[in-house]
């Protein structure tokens, strides 16, 4: 089997796995209350802000080095 076919096969398997994970996540989210979903959105928004700040700090530290 050639490398291109192996890579395509791996890519297709990853796509299928990601689709299955997304389907499962949607099913779990559908069962959650509005309050739980709102809390989750707030949490992930805050995590996004923290990650952004950490990345900015790392990039700034690299520029100074």
N, CA, C and O atoms as a printed pandas DataFrame, in Angstrom:
     atom_number atom_name residue_name chain_id  residue_number  x_coord  y_coord  z_coord
0              1         N          UNK        A               1    0.853   -1.178    0.000
1              2        CA          UNK        A               1    0.000    0.000    0.000
2              3         C          UNK        A               1    0.896    1.237    0.000
3              4         O          UNK        A               1    1.832    1.335    0.794
4              5         N          UNK        A               2    0.607    2.167   -0.884
5              6        CA          UNK        A               2    1.416    3.370   -0.982
6              7         C          UNK        A               2    1.149    4.341    0.146
7              8         O          UNK        A               2    0.126    4.267    0.826
8              9         N          UNK        A               3    2.090    5.256    0.333
9             10        CA          UNK        A               3    1.986    6.231    1.417
10            11         C          UNK        A               3    0.753    7.116    1.258
11            12         O          UNK        A               3    0.109    7.462    2.249
12            13         N          UNK        A               4    0.418    7.487    0.022
13            14        CA          UNK        A               4   -0.736    8.350   -0.206
14            15         C          UNK        A               4   -2.022    7.654    0.228
15            16         O          UNK        A               4   -2.888    8.270    0.849
16            17         N          UNK        A               5   -2.141    6.386   -0.096
17            18        CA          UNK        A               5   -3.327    5.622    0.292
18            19         C          UNK        A               5   -3.387    5.471    1.798
19            20         O          UNK        A               5   -4.456    5.608    2.392
20            21         N          UNK        A               6   -2.240    5.187    2.433
21            22        CA          UNK        A               6   -2.208    5.072    3.897
22            23         C          UNK        A               6   -2.613    6.380    4.538
23            24         O          UNK        A               6   -3.407    6.389    5.479
24            25         N          UNK        A               7   -2.076    7.499    4.040
25            26        CA          UNK        A               7   -2.403    8.812    4.599
26            27         C          UNK        A               7   -3.877    9.127    4.417
27            28         O          UNK        A               7   -4.511    9.666    5.324
28            29         N          UNK        A               8   -4.425    8.801    3.268
29            30        CA          UNK        A               8   -5.843    9.055    3.011
30            31         C          UNK        A               8   -6.704    8.210    3.944
31            32         O          UNK        A               8   -7.717    8.675    4.465
32            33         N          UNK        A               9   -6.289    6.972    4.143
33            34        CA          UNK        A               9   -7.031    6.076    5.028
34            35         C          UNK        A               9   -7.011    6.605    6.461
35            36         O          UNK        A               9   -8.038    6.608    7.140
36            37         N          UNK        A              10   -5.857    7.045    6.912
37            38        CA          UNK        A              10   -5.724    7.615    8.257
38            39         C          UNK        A              10   -6.583    8.858    8.394
39            40         O          UNK        A              10   -7.261    9.050    9.404
40            41         N          UNK        A              11   -6.548    9.704    7.366
41            42        CA          UNK        A              11   -7.347   10.937    7.375
42            43         C          UNK        A              11   -8.834   10.609    7.459
43            44         O          UNK        A              11   -9.563   11.225    8.237
44            45         N          UNK        A              12   -9.283    9.653    6.670
45            46        CA          UNK        A              12  -10.705    9.272    6.673
46            47         C          UNK        A              12  -11.107    8.691    8.026
47            48         O          UNK        A              12  -12.206    8.960    8.512
48            49         N          UNK        A              13  -10.228    7.898    8.638
49            50        CA          UNK        A              13  -10.525    7.346    9.961
50            51         C          UNK        A              13  -10.646    8.451   11.004
51            52         O          UNK        A              13  -11.519    8.401   11.870
52            53         N          UNK        A              14   -9.772    9.446   10.919
53            54        CA          UNK        A              14   -9.839   10.572   11.854
54            55         C          UNK        A              14  -11.109   11.377   11.657
55            56         O          UNK        A              14  -11.740   11.803   12.625
56            57         N          UNK        A              15  -11.483   11.586   10.401
57            58        CA          UNK        A              15  -12.723   12.306   10.120
58            59         C          UNK        A              15  -13.921   11.588   10.714
59            60         O          UNK        A              15  -14.788   12.206   11.332
60            61         N          UNK        A              16  -13.962   10.277   10.521
61            62        CA          UNK        A              16  -15.074    9.476   11.043
62            63         C          UNK        A              16  -15.112    9.540   12.570
63            64         O          UNK        A              16  -16.182    9.672   13.165
64            65         N          UNK        A              17  -13.932    9.446   13.202
65            66        CA          UNK        A              17  -13.856    9.501   14.653
66            67         C          UNK        A              17  -14.321   10.871   15.163
67            68         O          UNK        A              17  -15.045   10.957   16.155
68            69         N          UNK        A              18  -13.898   11.938   14.475
69            70        CA          UNK        A              18  -14.313   13.279   14.879
70            71         C          UNK        A              18  -15.827   13.460   14.732
71            72         O          UNK        A              18  -16.464   14.087   15.578
72            73         N          UNK        A              19  -16.396   12.912   13.661
73            74        CA          UNK        A              19  -17.839   12.996   13.464
74            75         C          UNK        A              19  -18.582   12.259   14.574
75            76         O          UNK        A              19  -19.605   12.739   15.062
76            77         N          UNK        A              20  -18.075   11.102   14.971
77            78        CA          UNK        A              20  -18.693   10.325   16.042
78            79         C          UNK        A              20  -18.607   11.082   17.375
79            80         O          UNK        A              20  -19.568   11.109   18.143
80            81         N          UNK        A              21  -17.460   11.689   17.636
81            82        CA          UNK        A              21  -17.301   12.470   18.865
82            83         C          UNK        A              21  -18.257   13.655   18.882
83            84         O          UNK        A              21  -18.872   13.948   19.907
84            85         N          UNK        A              22  -18.382   14.338   17.743
85            86        CA          UNK        A              22  -19.275   15.488   17.666
86            87         C          UNK        A              22  -20.724   15.058   17.885
87            88         O          UNK        A              22  -21.476   15.739   18.583
88            89         N          UNK        A              23  -21.112   13.946   17.298
89            90        CA          UNK        A              23  -22.471   13.424   17.469
90            91         C          UNK        A              23  -22.747   13.112   18.940
91            92         O          UNK        A              23  -23.819   13.419   19.460
92            93         N          UNK        A              24  -21.764   12.499   19.601
93            94        CA          UNK        A              24  -21.902   12.163   21.013
94            95         C          UNK        A              24  -21.996   13.437   21.864
95            96         O          UNK        A              24  -22.814   13.518   22.780
96            97         N          UNK        A              25  -21.157   14.423   21.556
97            98        CA          UNK        A              25  -21.169   15.686   22.300
98            99         C          UNK        A              25  -22.514   16.384   22.142
99           100         O          UNK        A              25  -23.059   16.913   23.111
100          101         N          UNK        A              26  -23.052   16.388   20.917
101          102        CA          UNK        A              26  -24.352   17.024   20.683
102          103         C          UNK        A              26  -25.452   16.343   21.483
103          104         O          UNK        A              26  -26.348   17.007   22.005
104          105         N          UNK        A              27  -25.386   15.025   21.579
105          106        CA          UNK        A              27  -26.389   14.275   22.346
106          107         C          UNK        A              27  -26.303   14.637   23.827
107          108         O          UNK        A              27  -27.328   14.797   24.489
108          109         N          UNK        A              28  -25.094   14.763   24.344
109          110        CA          UNK        A              28  -24.908   15.129   25.752
110          111         C          UNK        A              28  -25.396   16.548   25.993
111          112         O          UNK        A              28  -26.087   16.812   26.977
112          113         N          UNK        A              29  -25.036   17.470   25.091
113          114        CA          UNK        A              29  -25.451   18.867   25.246
114          115         C          UNK        A              29  -26.972   19.006   25.186
115          116         O          UNK        A              29  -27.546   19.841   25.885
116          117         N          UNK        A              30  -27.617   18.206   24.367
117          118        CA          UNK        A              30  -29.076   18.267   24.238
118          119         C          UNK        A              30  -29.773   17.916   25.556
119          120         O          UNK        A              30  -30.890   18.366   25.812
120          121         N          UNK        A              31  -29.117   17.122   26.376
121          122        CA          UNK        A              31  -29.694   16.702   27.658
122          123         C          UNK        A              31  -29.436   17.703   28.778
123          124         O          UNK        A              31  -30.023   17.594   29.854
124          125         N          UNK        A              32  -28.561   18.678   28.533
125          126        CA          UNK        A              32  -28.203   19.633   29.580
126          127         C          UNK        A              32  -29.237   20.743   29.682
127          128         O          UNK        A              32  -29.910   21.081   28.708
128          129         N          UNK        A              33  -29.347   21.303   30.884
129          130        CA          UNK        A              33  -30.270   22.419   31.110
130          131         C          UNK        A              33  -29.682   23.712   30.551
131          132         O          UNK        A              33  -28.492   23.790   30.247
132          133         N          UNK        A              34  -30.528   24.713   30.423
133          134        CA          UNK        A              34  -30.080   26.024   29.959
134          135         C          UNK        A              34  -29.002   26.570   30.887
135          136         O          UNK        A              34  -28.013   27.137   30.424
136          137         N          UNK        A              35  -29.185   26.404   32.182
137          138        CA          UNK        A              35  -28.207   26.899   33.156
138          139         C          UNK        A              35  -26.859   26.203   32.975
139          140         O          UNK        A              35  -25.814   26.853   32.999
140          141         N          UNK        A              36  -26.882   24.898   32.797
141          142        CA          UNK        A              36  -25.638   24.156   32.604
142          143         C          UNK        A              36  -24.935   24.599   31.323
143          144         O          UNK        A              36  -23.718   24.781   31.307
144          145         N          UNK        A              37  -25.704   24.770   30.257
145          146        CA          UNK        A              37  -25.121   25.208   28.988
146          147         C          UNK        A              37  -24.538   26.607   29.114
147          148         O          UNK        A              37  -23.463   26.890   28.585
148          149         N          UNK        A              38  -25.252   27.481   29.819
149          150        CA          UNK        A              38  -24.765   28.844   30.016
150          151         C          UNK        A              38  -23.467   28.847   30.814
151          152         O          UNK        A              38  -22.527   29.568   30.480
152          153         N          UNK        A              39  -23.420   28.041   31.868
153          154        CA          UNK        A              39  -22.201   27.922   32.671
154          155         C          UNK        A              39  -21.034   27.410   31.824
155          156         O          UNK        A              39  -19.904   27.880   31.953
156          157         N          UNK        A              40  -21.325   26.448   30.965
157          158        CA          UNK        A              40  -20.281   25.877   30.125
158          159         C          UNK        A              40  -19.755   26.921   29.142
159          160         O          UNK        A              40  -18.547   27.024   28.929
160          161         N          UNK        A              41  -20.659   27.692   28.546
161          162        CA          UNK        A              41  -20.232   28.739   27.616
162          163         C          UNK        A              41  -19.353   29.751   28.344
163          164         O          UNK        A              41  -18.319   30.165   27.820
164          165         N          UNK        A              42  -19.759   30.151   29.550
165          166        CA          UNK        A              42  -18.964   31.106   30.326
166          167         C          UNK        A              42  -17.585   30.541   30.645
167          168         O          UNK        A              42  -16.575   31.234   30.523
168          169         N          UNK        A              43  -17.554   29.278   31.051
169          170        CA          UNK        A              43  -16.286   28.627   31.388
170          171         C          UNK        A              43  -15.349   28.598   30.184
171          172         O          UNK        A              43  -14.185   28.983   30.291
172          173         N          UNK        A              44  -15.854   28.145   29.047
173          174        CA          UNK        A              44  -14.992   28.037   27.871
174          175         C          UNK        A              44  -14.590   29.408   27.333
175          176         O          UNK        A              44  -13.503   29.561   26.777
176          177         N          UNK        A              45  -15.454   30.396   27.494
177          178        CA          UNK        A              45  -15.078   31.757   27.104
178          179         C          UNK        A              45  -13.900   32.228   27.965
179          180         O          UNK        A              45  -12.930   32.784   27.450
180          181         N          UNK        A              46  -13.995   32.001   29.271
181          182        CA          UNK        A              46  -12.914   32.388   30.185
182          183         C          UNK        A              46  -11.637   31.618   29.851
183          184         O          UNK        A              46  -10.550   32.196   29.856
184          185         N          UNK        A              47  -11.755   30.328   29.564
185          186        CA          UNK        A              47  -10.582   29.532   29.208
186          187         C          UNK        A              47   -9.944   30.065   27.926
187          188         O          UNK        A              47   -8.718   30.088   27.810
188          189         N          UNK        A              48  -10.759   30.493   26.968
189          190        CA          UNK        A              48  -10.242   31.076   25.736
190          191         C          UNK        A              48   -9.446   32.337   26.014
191          192         O          UNK        A              48   -8.389   32.561   25.423
192          193         N          UNK        A              49   -9.965   33.163   26.922
193          194        CA          UNK        A              49   -9.254   34.386   27.298
194          195         C          UNK        A              49   -7.922   34.057   27.957
195          196         O          UNK        A              49   -6.900   34.660   27.632
196          197         N          UNK        A              50   -7.931   33.105   28.878
197          198        CA          UNK        A              50   -6.703   32.722   29.570
198          199         C          UNK        A              50   -5.668   32.147   28.603
199          200         O          UNK        A              50   -4.479   32.450   28.709
200          201         N          UNK        A              51   -6.119   31.322   27.667
201          202        CA          UNK        A              51   -5.198   30.751   26.675
202          203         C          UNK        A              51   -4.608   31.852   25.804
203          204         O          UNK        A              51   -3.418   31.832   25.487
204          205         N          UNK        A              52   -5.441   32.808   25.419
205          206        CA          UNK        A              52   -4.966   33.932   24.605
206          207         C          UNK        A              52   -3.896   34.718   25.341
207          208         O          UNK        A              52   -2.869   35.074   24.763
208          209         N          UNK        A              53   -4.137   34.984   26.608
209          210        CA          UNK        A              53   -3.164   35.715   27.418
210          211         C          UNK        A              53   -1.863   34.933   27.546
211          212         O          UNK        A              53   -0.779   35.509   27.456
212          213         N          UNK        A              54   -1.967   33.619   27.756
213          214        CA          UNK        A              54   -0.770   32.784   27.895
214          215         C          UNK        A              54    0.026   32.769   26.586
215          216         O          UNK        A              54    1.254   32.847   26.602
216          217         N          UNK        A              55   -0.682   32.669   25.453
217          218        CA          UNK        A              55    0.012   32.694   24.164
218          219         C          UNK        A              55    0.697   34.038   23.936
219          220         O          UNK        A              55    1.848   34.085   23.504
220          221         N          UNK        A              56   -0.005   35.125   24.224
221          222        CA          UNK        A              56    0.592   36.459   24.074
222          223         C          UNK        A              56    1.855   36.580   24.898
223          224         O          UNK        A              56    2.865   37.104   24.429
224          225         N          UNK        A              57    1.796   36.094   26.136
225          226        CA          UNK        A              57    2.960   36.169   27.013
226          227         C          UNK        A              57    4.125   35.367   26.445
227          228         O          UNK        A              57    5.269   35.820   26.462
228          229         N          UNK        A              58    3.824   34.174   25.942
229          230        CA          UNK        A              58    4.884   33.324   25.368
230          231         C          UNK        A              58    5.490   33.978   24.132
231          232         O          UNK        A              58    6.709   33.969   23.965
232          233         N          UNK        A              59    4.655   34.547   23.262
233          234        CA          UNK        A              59    5.173   35.211   22.068
234          235         C          UNK        A              59    6.015   36.414   22.449
235          236         O          UNK        A              59    7.069   36.647   21.858
236          237         N          UNK        A              60    5.559   37.179   23.432
237          238        CA          UNK        A              60    6.326   38.336   23.881
238          239         C          UNK        A              60    7.654   37.921   24.483
239          240         O          UNK        A              60    8.674   38.573   24.262
240          241         N          UNK        A              61    7.642   36.823   25.255
241          242        CA          UNK        A              61    8.888   36.316   25.849
242          243         C          UNK        A              61    9.858   35.849   24.759
243          244         O          UNK        A              61   11.069   36.012   24.907
244          245         N          UNK        A              62    9.348   35.276   23.672
245          246        CA          UNK        A              62   10.201   34.831   22.569
246          247         C          UNK        A              62   10.841   36.022   21.875
247          248         O          UNK        A              62   12.008   35.964   21.489
248          249         N          UNK        A              63   10.087   37.096   21.715
249          250        CA          UNK        A              63   10.610   38.294   21.039
250          251         C          UNK        A              63   11.722   38.937   21.857
251          252         O          UNK        A              63   12.651   39.515   21.293
252          253         N          UNK        A              64   11.636   38.842   23.178
253          254        CA          UNK        A              64   12.633   39.457   24.044
254          255         C          UNK        A              64   13.918   38.642   24.113
255          256         O          UNK        A              64   14.982   39.165   24.442
256          257         N          UNK        A              65   13.804   37.352   23.798
257          258        CA          UNK        A              65   14.977   36.460   23.894
258          259         C          UNK        A              65   15.907   36.616   22.727
259          260         O          UNK        A              65   16.934   35.940   22.662
